[in-house]
Amino acid sequence: MFSEELEKISWEETTKAIYSKTDADVRRALGKEHCDVNDFMALISPAATPYLEVMARLSQKYTMERFGKTISMFVPLYLTNSCTNSCVYCGFHISNPMKRTILTDEEIINEYKAIKRLAPFENLLLVTGENPAAAGVPYIARALDLAKPYFSNLQIEVMPLKAEEYEELTYHGLNGVICFQETYNKANYKTYHPRGMKSKFEWRVNGFDRMGQAGVHKIGMGVLIGLEEWRTDVTMMAYHLRYLQKHYWKTKYSVNFPRMRPSEGHFQPNVILEDRALAQLIFAFRIFDHDVDISISTREGAEFRNNMLPLGITSLSAGSKTEPGGYFTYPQALEQFHISDERTPEEVAD
């Protein structure tokens, strides 16, 4: 399991190594066809900031070679805001006074129909809070079954499951799983996740192993930018990606770098990642891994997304609603977080 590998990697020493990278280290990394994690650290280091234009061109080159001028668009559907966790940064926090909703079969179908009226999406991401008693695997399986007539590619972003549960869902049409580790800083992880199943660091970080063991076709990874030192966190994710690729080589992978957005919990980010630094991170990850799908959500603004699309991004969401039933059933419900790009899918496609 990856948690055992992570124990061998010092957070403090990794941070020190990143900030000690030199101009020569950056130029060496840029000159390599295949980069390792040490090269990646150089590319996200402060020493690489003068090379942003060079990195952008190289990122574009690798993206065009592997993906061409193809962008995959997806839409998220929140099935429920019911959650037993107490993540301090999340609007669905168990202690947050709000109406909790679990969509019924009829409401789910109405949402699917509303999404298809919105745009001809084929890629659907089903999202839930963590409430296995009321919205567990049988509920998710039912939602997948109901989605099959409407969508050809089905992914989920739900609580970490057992390997056999992931495998069961593949028989209901599941193609991919997205899970954000939030932060790889084990020492501080529980500060942000004090109660609930999500407070169990090893259970969450080893969930990716269980996805691989279950033969999930595509695994999506991410850290929540705003909790801890972002350069160190994404380096840990780079280590994690290489580990997964080695052990579960039949699986495809995607990465996302969500920056914290305002939520009902009013949590203020500990770290601010400016646009220029996020661009550097995206370029660095494409140079590090030519084949990984790099996704960008409506958390980011329209102008930034437009500018990044030709330079490394290969998938993005559009027309997103972050409240359960937000497309038809409950359009004014409490959202998990505020989106930034509010354009229609047609405007984004144009």
Summary of the structure (lengths in Angstrom):
residues: 350
radius of gyration: 19.4
end to end distance: 43.3
largest distance: 60.1
contacts: 1202
relative contact order: 0.17
helix: 45%
strand: 14%
